[in-house]
Amino acid sequence: DDLMGWTTGPNKRSSNGLYYSSWEGIRASHEGVSYPKVTERTRIALVGDSFTFADDVAYEDSWGYQLEKALGSG
């Protein structure tokens, strides 16, 4: 991005290979991820800056992933 220096969007991969985005433009664990529009599970959105996005670490090292593991998958 000319203003921010970075951007995320649908189905992208970072140049350093640390992160991917889903078809919806949400950080994802790997390529080809698509999140269902309707689900019976509660969802939590993490909104913030590069620390929230964890753009300098792999998905498995992000605090969002750690939160997902702590809350459980079901």
CYANA upper distance limits for C-alpha pairs under 8 A (distance plus 0.5 A):
  1 ASP  CA      5 GLY  CA      5.35
  1 ASP  CA      6 TRP  CA      5.37
  1 ASP  CA      7 THR  CA      6.09
  2 ASP  CA      6 TRP  CA      8.29
  8 THR  CA     12 LYS  CA      7.51
  8 THR  CA     21 SER  CA      7.59
  8 THR  CA     25 GLY  CA      6.78
  8 THR  CA     26 ILE  CA      8.40
  9 GLY  CA     21 SER  CA      7.24
  9 GLY  CA     24 GLU  CA      7.85
  9 GLY  CA     25 GLY  CA      4.81
  9 GLY  CA     26 ILE  CA      8.03
 10 PRO  CA     21 SER  CA      6.62
 10 PRO  CA     22 SER  CA      6.36
 10 PRO  CA     23 TRP  CA      5.06
 10 PRO  CA     24 GLU  CA      5.67
 10 PRO  CA     25 GLY  CA      4.47
 10 PRO  CA     26 ILE  CA      7.98
 11 ASN  CA     20 TYR  CA      7.48
 11 ASN  CA     21 SER  CA      5.53
 11 ASN  CA     22 SER  CA      5.44
 11 ASN  CA     23 TRP  CA      5.19
 11 ASN  CA     24 GLU  CA      7.79
 11 ASN  CA     25 GLY  CA      6.85
 11 ASN  CA     31 GLU  CA      7.44
 11 ASN  CA     32 GLY  CA      7.35
 11 ASN  CA     33 VAL  CA      8.47
 12 LYS  CA     20 TYR  CA      6.03
 12 LYS  CA     21 SER  CA      5.64
 12 LYS  CA     22 SER  CA      7.85
 12 LYS  CA     25 GLY  CA      8.19
 12 LYS  CA     31 GLU  CA      8.32
 13 ARG  CA     17 GLY  CA      6.88
 13 ARG  CA     18 LEU  CA      8.39
 13 ARG  CA     19 TYR  CA      6.41
 13 ARG  CA     20 TYR  CA      4.88
 13 ARG  CA     21 SER  CA      7.02
 13 ARG  CA     31 GLU  CA      8.10
 14 SER  CA     18 LEU  CA      6.75
 14 SER  CA     19 TYR  CA      6.04
 14 SER  CA     20 TYR  CA      6.87
 18 LEU  CA     55 ASP  CA      7.82
 18 LEU  CA     56 ASP  CA      7.63
 18 LEU  CA     57 VAL  CA      6.67
 18 LEU  CA     58 ALA  CA      5.41
 18 LEU  CA     59 TYR  CA      7.67
 19 TYR  CA     27 ARG  CA      7.49
 19 TYR  CA     28 ALA  CA      7.60
 19 TYR  CA     29 SER  CA      7.66
 19 TYR  CA     30 HIS  CA      8.01
 19 TYR  CA     55 ASP  CA      7.64
 19 TYR  CA     57 VAL  CA      8.45
 19 TYR  CA     58 ALA  CA      6.79
 19 TYR  CA     59 TYR  CA      6.87
 20 TYR  CA     27 ARG  CA      6.38
 20 TYR  CA     28 ALA  CA      5.89
 20 TYR  CA     29 SER  CA      7.02
 20 TYR  CA     30 HIS  CA      6.22
 20 TYR  CA     31 GLU  CA      6.52
 21 SER  CA     25 GLY  CA      5.65
 21 SER  CA     26 ILE  CA      5.58
 21 SER  CA     27 ARG  CA      4.84
 21 SER  CA     28 ALA  CA      5.49
 21 SER  CA     29 SER  CA      8.45
 21 SER  CA     30 HIS  CA      8.15
 21 SER  CA     31 GLU  CA      7.64
 21 SER  CA     33 VAL  CA      8.13
 22 SER  CA     26 ILE  CA      5.69
 22 SER  CA     27 ARG  CA      6.69
 22 SER  CA     28 ALA  CA      6.02
 22 SER  CA     31 GLU  CA      7.47
 22 SER  CA     32 GLY  CA      6.89
 22 SER  CA     33 VAL  CA      5.32
 22 SER  CA     34 SER  CA      5.96
 22 SER  CA     35 TYR  CA      8.01
 23 TRP  CA     32 GLY  CA      7.48
 23 TRP  CA     33 VAL  CA      6.93
 23 TRP  CA     34 SER  CA      5.83
 23 TRP  CA     35 TYR  CA      8.38
 24 GLU  CA     34 SER  CA      7.29
 24 GLU  CA     35 TYR  CA      7.96
 27 ARG  CA     53 PHE  CA      8.01
 28 ALA  CA     33 VAL  CA      7.02
 28 ALA  CA     59 TYR  CA      7.75
 29 SER  CA     33 VAL  CA      8.24
 29 SER  CA     59 TYR  CA      6.14
 29 SER  CA     60 GLU  CA      8.08
 41 ARG  CA     74 GLY  CA      8.19
 46 LEU  CA     52 THR  CA      7.36
 46 LEU  CA     64 GLY  CA      7.79
 47 VAL  CA     52 THR  CA      7.28
 48 GLY  CA     52 THR  CA      5.70
 48 GLY  CA     53 PHE  CA      7.60
 49 ASP  CA     53 PHE  CA      6.81
 50 SER  CA     54 ALA  CA      6.14
 50 SER  CA     55 ASP  CA      6.31
 51 PHE  CA     55 ASP  CA      7.51
 52 THR  CA     63 TRP  CA      8.01
 52 THR  CA     64 GLY  CA      8.02
 53 PHE  CA     62 SER  CA      8.12
 54 ALA  CA     58 ALA  CA      8.33
 54 ALA  CA     59 TYR  CA      8.28
 54 ALA  CA     62 SER  CA      5.97
 54 ALA  CA     63 TRP  CA      7.97
 57 VAL  CA     61 ASP  CA      6.43
 57 VAL  CA     62 SER  CA      6.94
 58 ALA  CA     62 SER  CA      7.09
 59 TYR  CA     65 TYR  CA      7.10
 60 GLU  CA     65 TYR  CA      6.37
 60 GLU  CA     66 GLN  CA      7.86
 61 ASP  CA     65 TYR  CA      7.48
 61 ASP  CA     66 GLN  CA      7.74
 62 SER  CA     66 GLN  CA      6.96
 63 TRP  CA     67 LEU  CA      6.51
 64 GLY  CA     68 GLU  CA      6.72
 65 TYR  CA     69 LYS  CA      6.75
 66 GLN  CA     70 ALA  CA      6.66
 67 LEU  CA     71 LEU  CA      6.63
 68 GLU  CA     72 GLY  CA      6.63
 68 GLU  CA     73 SER  CA      7.58
 69 LYS  CA     73 SER  CA      7.52
